[in-house]
């Protein structure tokens, strides 16, 4: 009897996780399978379903436990979200560590504690989570005595950038701006190109800018337009503005220097 039921139970749990991922996965979660797109925000109409199926899948999946926390947070159930994220973090979910770190850092839902936020971001960063790395770089020290360490963030991002599009994009920005080390437009462009190939909106926009300006490689306005268009289609506002400037390059201004309109060709 037990043998007969086992495949059915395994299949049911798998189905729960599939549905949980479909409506509650985080696009930036390193635990997320590559074939799952994820959602930036859980749709209000999906919250109850997400809670139901992620709760059922959470027993056997730290990713589902993290996603359950997202569903609770979307439903304004902060205490339940914190509890789920703690369990997921205990199992090694770096995304759950980041969420808890944000709550401690902002004092939203948890008592403000910069030291605890830093500790969580460090754990997430050591695990290769790009958000953990960028948050750690941005977080000032307790009492202002310990500065953020962009050089360390750059080193951590280099490791994560081997496989993660968000890390490639973040490291590309640091190389392009010379943050935490030497400025390297060629290296930045190569990283943006890798992330753009994975349809990262920000990287697509940066590839448009680098192609338009000839930074780190050949200048190619047509390629720039194509990159901007792909980023704009994914909702990137900077890309939309850049695309409009390319299409309408002549700005008409009034006597005060305020933009009146653009001439398009």
Secondary structure, 3 states (H helix, E strand, C coil): CHHHHHHHHHHHHHHHHHHHHHHHCCCCCCCCCCCCCCCCCCCHHHHHHHHHHHHHHHCCCHHHHHHHHHHHHHCCCHHHHHHHHHHHHHCCCHHHHHHHHHHHHHCCCCCCCHHHHHHHHHHHHHCCCHHHHHHHHHCCCHHHCCCCCHHHHHHHHHHHCCCCHHHHHHHHHHHHHCCCCCCCHHHHHHHHHHHHCCCCHHHHHHHHHHHHHCCCCCCCHHHHHHHHHHHHHCCCHHHHHHHHHHHCCEEEECCCCCEEEEECC
